[in-house]
Amino acid sequence: MGQQGEGDAAVEDMIESLIFRISVAPDMKFNRADLFAELDKTARKRIASLSDESGIARILNAMSTEERRTLLLTIVEGFTVAETAEILGMTTSKVEDTLRAAESTITHAVSTPVLIIEDETLISYQLSQIVREAGHTIAAVATTQGEAVEFARTGKFGLILSDIRLADGSTGIDAVSDIESFYEDPVPVVYITAYPEMLLQGGVGEPAYLIPKPFDPLHVRTVIDQAVLSAYLSDTRKAA
């Protein structure tokens, strides 16, 4: 939620408040939701003053206070939607709407053009749909190593989705290798292939992201989100 000092101070305020409540009502029972409800009261007063504009903080500062609070409780602390609604004094439907809004904010913050290297038209179309639904854009769709490299020399993109075996006998592995040799900014690569064994040799340099065909669209979406967010946070840490 912000800098360490802010978090520590919020926790201190929460504990002081709880101690006071216990002192005047010693028989009162507190559960985990009670603790976070107290913390949330103090956190709301502090969150507007956060100034850290790097990494996660930059994304959080693009969100509304409700989006940040709801994400903290559900994603970080693992509360259910019903528990989060109790803590924040919202309805469950309001919590669900807020989570969707937070997801949209995150997606917009890390949106990037994607280069697809895939020779099967139906699959490249399906991947394009998944990419767009994830909030990103299509930089280009290449069907061969040559097309991919030609585009990369002038185009800009923040993620590569690549098949391994391409129609003209070239490979996505070689295409990515060529692109990495001259492309200014390192980009994450997600290999989507029916031949995962070509990349899983048990040695050094295996890909961080590998999806076997046939693939589950939800799995592809999850890996795309992970790869893009990881690259975004890495870049902001370097810039800090």
C-alpha positions in Angstrom: 0.0 0.0 0.0 3.0 2.3 0.1 6.2 3.0 2.0 7.2 0.9 5.0 6.9 3.8 7.4 3.4 4.5 6.4 2.4 0.9 6.8 4.1 0.7 10.2 2.3 3.8 11.4 -1.1 2.5 10.2 -0.5 -0.8 12.1 0.5 1.1 15.2 -2.7 3.2 15.0 -4.8 0.0 14.5 -3.2 -1.7 17.5 -3.8 1.4 19.7 -7.4 1.5 18.7 -7.9 -2.2 19.4 -6.2 -1.9 22.8 -8.6 0.9 23.7 -11.6 -1.1 22.6 -10.5 -4.1 24.6 -9.9 -1.9 27.7 -13.5 -0.6 27.7 -15.0 -4.0 26.6 -12.7 -6.8 27.8 -15.2 -9.5 26.9 -15.4 -8.4 23.2 -14.1 -11.0 20.8 -12.2 -9.9 17.7 -11.7 -11.9 14.5 -9.3 -11.4 11.6 -11.9 -9.3 9.8 -12.2 -7.0 12.8 -8.4 -6.4 12.8 -8.4 -5.4 9.1 -11.5 -3.3 9.5 -9.5 -1.2 12.0 -6.5 -1.1 9.8 -8.6 0.0 6.9 -9.9 3.0 8.8 -6.4 4.3 9.4 -5.1 3.3 6.0 -7.7 5.4 4.2 -6.4 8.5 6.0 -2.9 7.8 4.8 -3.1 6.4 1.3 -3.7 9.7 -0.4 -0.3 11.0 0.8 1.8 8.2 -0.8 4.4 9.6 -3.2 6.3 6.5 -4.4 5.8 6.5 -8.2 7.8 3.4 -9.0 6.6 -0.1 -9.7 3.6 -1.3 -7.9 3.0 2.1 -6.3 2.6 3.7 -9.7 -0.2 1.2 -10.5 -1.8 1.6 -7.1 -1.8 5.4 -7.5 -3.7 5.0 -10.7 -6.5 3.2 -8.8 -9.2 4.6 -6.7 -9.0 4.2 -3.0 -11.7 1.6 -3.1 -9.9 -0.4 -5.8 -6.7 -0.5 -3.7 -8.4 -1.4 -0.5 -10.4 -4.2 -2.2 -7.3 -5.6 -3.9 -5.3 -5.6 -0.7 -7.9 -7.6 1.2 -8.8 -10.1 -1.5 -5.6 -10.7 -3.4 -2.9 -10.0 -0.8 -4.7 -11.1 2.4 -6.9 -13.7 0.9 -10.2 -12.6 2.3 -13.4 -13.7 0.5 -15.6 -11.2 -1.3 -18.1 -11.6 1.5 -15.4 -10.9 4.2 -14.1 -8.0 2.2 -17.6 -6.5 2.0 -17.9 -6.8 5.8 -14.6 -5.1 6.4 -15.2 -2.3 4.0 -18.9 -1.8 4.7 -19.8 -2.6 1.1 -22.2 -4.9 -0.5 -20.7 -8.1 -2.2 -21.8 -6.8 -5.6 -20.0 -3.5 -5.0 -16.8 -5.4 -4.1 -17.1 -7.5 -7.2 -17.6 -4.4 -9.4 -14.6 -2.7 -7.7 -12.4 -5.7 -8.3 -13.3 -5.7 -12.0 -12.5 -1.9 -12.1 -9.2 -2.6 -10.4 -8.3 -5.3 -13.0 -9.1 -2.8 -15.8 -6.9 -0.2 -14.2 -4.0 -2.6 -13.9 -4.5 -3.8 -17.5 -4.4 -0.2 -18.8 -1.3 0.7 -16.8 0.7 -2.2 -18.3 -0.8 -2.3 -21.8 1.7 -3.1 -24.5 1.9 -4.0 -28.2 2.4 -7.7 -28.8 4.2 -9.4 -31.7 2.7 -12.8 -32.6 4.8 -15.3 -34.6 2.5 -18.0 -35.7 1.9 -19.6 -39.2 -1.6 -21.1 -38.5 -4.2 -18.5 -39.3 -6.9 -19.9 -36.9 -4.4 -20.0 -34.0 -3.0 -16.5 -34.7 -6.6 -15.2 -34.8 -7.4 -16.8 -31.5 -4.2 -15.5 -29.9 -5.0 -12.0 -31.2 -8.4 -12.1 -29.6 -6.9 -13.2 -26.2 -4.3 -10.4 -26.4 -7.0 -7.8 -27.1 -9.2 -9.1 -24.4 -6.2 -8.7 -22.0 -6.1 -5.0 -22.9 -3.1 -5.1 -25.2 -2.7 -4.3 -28.9 -1.3 -6.4 -31.8 1.9 -4.9 -33.1 2.1 -7.5 -36.0 1.5 -11.1 -36.9 4.4 -12.8 -38.6 4.3 -16.3 -40.1 8.0 -16.8 -40.7 11.3 -16.0 -39.1 12.0 -13.5 -41.9 8.8 -11.6 -41.4 9.2 -11.4 -37.6 12.8 -10.1 -37.9 11.9 -7.6 -40.6 9.1 -6.1 -38.5 11.2 -6.1 -35.3 13.8 -3.9 -37.0 11.4 -1.0 -37.1 8.5 -1.9 -35.0 7.9 -1.6 -31.2 6.4 -4.2 -28.9 6.6 -5.3 -25.3 5.8 -9.0 -25.6 6.4 -11.8 -28.1 4.0 -14.8 -28.5 5.8 -17.4 -30.6 5.2 -20.8 -32.1 8.3 -22.9 -32.6 7.9 -24.7 -36.0 6.8 -22.3 -38.8 5.5 -23.1 -42.2 8.6 -22.3 -44.2 10.8 -24.5 -42.1 12.1 -21.7 -40.0 11.6 -21.6 -36.2 10.3 -19.2 -33.7 13.4 -19.9 -31.6 15.6 -18.6 -34.3 13.3 -15.6 -34.9 13.5 -14.7 -31.3 17.3 -15.2 -31.2 17.7 -12.9 -34.2 15.4 -10.2 -32.7 17.2 -10.3 -29.3 20.5 -9.7 -31.1 19.5 -6.2 -32.3 16.3 -5.2 -30.5 17.1 -2.4 -28.1 14.8 -3.3 -25.3 14.7 -6.9 -24.0 11.1 -8.2 -24.1 9.5 -11.3 -22.5 8.8 -14.2 -24.8 5.9 -16.7 -24.4 6.4 -19.8 -26.5 3.1 -21.6 -27.5 3.9 -24.9 -29.2 2.9 -28.5 -29.8 6.6 -29.4 -29.4 7.6 -28.2 -25.9 10.3 -30.9 -25.7 12.3 -28.8 -28.2 12.8 -26.2 -25.4 12.7 -28.4 -22.3 16.1 -30.0 -22.4 16.9 -29.6 -18.7 19.7 -27.2 -19.4 20.4 -23.5 -18.9 18.4 -21.0 -20.8 15.0 -22.7 -20.9 12.2 -20.3 -21.5 10.4 -18.7 -18.6 7.1 -19.0 -20.3 6.0 -22.1 -22.2 2.5 -23.1 -23.1 1.8 -26.5 -24.9 -0.8 -26.8 -27.6 -3.7 -27.3 -27.6 -3.9 -24.5 -25.1 -6.6 -23.2 -22.8 -7.3 -19.5 -23.5 -7.5 -18.7 -19.8 -4.1 -20.2 -19.3 -2.7 -18.1 -22.1 -4.3 -14.9 -20.7 -2.8 -15.7 -17.2 0.7 -16.2 -18.6 0.5 -13.0 -20.7 -0.6 -11.0 -17.6 2.3 -12.5 -15.6 4.9 -11.9 -18.3 3.9 -8.3 -19.0 3.5 -7.3 -15.3 6.9 -9.0 -14.5 8.6 -7.1 -17.3 6.9 -3.8 -16.3 8.0 -4.1 -12.6 11.6 -5.0 -13.7 11.8 -1.9 -15.9 10.5 0.4 -13.2 13.0 -1.1 -10.7 15.9 -0.4 -13.2 14.6 3.2 -13.7 14.4 3.9 -10.0 
